[in-house]
């Protein structure tokens, strides 16, 4: 499919047909990337997308404990130097 570049204020853009937007599942925000001489347009990623499920699977596997162990005990430095 061919599209024309149009002027939009001080910028330029293209109109993406609705059918292509639906096929690609594009939302309101998109990520743009240049690869060689191509422009790649894809749905904007959410940096923390899927974290809830990952945390649940970690808890189910028992892999959600602190690496440093429990931190309930204060050191002498904590008691003498730290101001709460």
N, C-alpha and C positions, 0 to 999 in steps of 0.2 A: 504494500500500500504506500502511496506517495502522499506527502503533505507539503504544504508551502510554509516558509518562514514568514511571519507577519510582525509588523511593528506594534509593540505594546508600550506606550510611553517612551522612555529612554532605552528600553530593552527590546528584545525580539523574542518570539516564542512560536510554538506550533500548537495547532488544535489537534487533540487526540480524539479520534472517534470513540463514542460511547461503547461500542462493541469491543474495542481493544482494551479500554479501561476495565470493563467487566471481565474479559478473558484473563487479564493479568492481575485481577483483584487489587487494583490500585485504590488507595484511600485518598484522603485530602492531602496528606504529606507524602512526598516521594524522596528517595535518595537518588542523586545524579552522580555518575562516575564516567570518566573518560578512559576508554581502553583503545589505545592506538588512535585511529581516526573515527572511532565510534563513540556515541553517547549512550550510556546504559541508564535506563530509568527503571527503578523498582520501588515497591512499597517501602516506606520508611520503616526502619527497624526500631524496635524498642530495646534500649540497652539492657533492661532487666526482664525482658520477656521470657517466660518459662521458669523463672526462679522459684516460684511457689512449688511447682511440681518437683523441681530438683531438690528443694529443701525437704519435701515430704519423703522422697525416695532415700535421701541421706538419713533421715530419722528412722525410717523403716529398717535400714541396714545397720543402724547403730553407729553411724559415722558422723554424728553431730555433737561430739563431745569436745571440750576445750583441749587444745594441744598442750597447754601449760599446766593442766590440772586445775584443781580448785584454788581460788585466790582469796580465801577467807582469812588466812593468817597474814597479819601485818608484820613487816620487818622492823627492826629498831630504827632504820632510816625513815620508814613511814611514820613511826610514832614521834620521832624527834625533829625531823626536817620538814615534813609535809604540813602545809597549813590547809585545813579544811574550811 
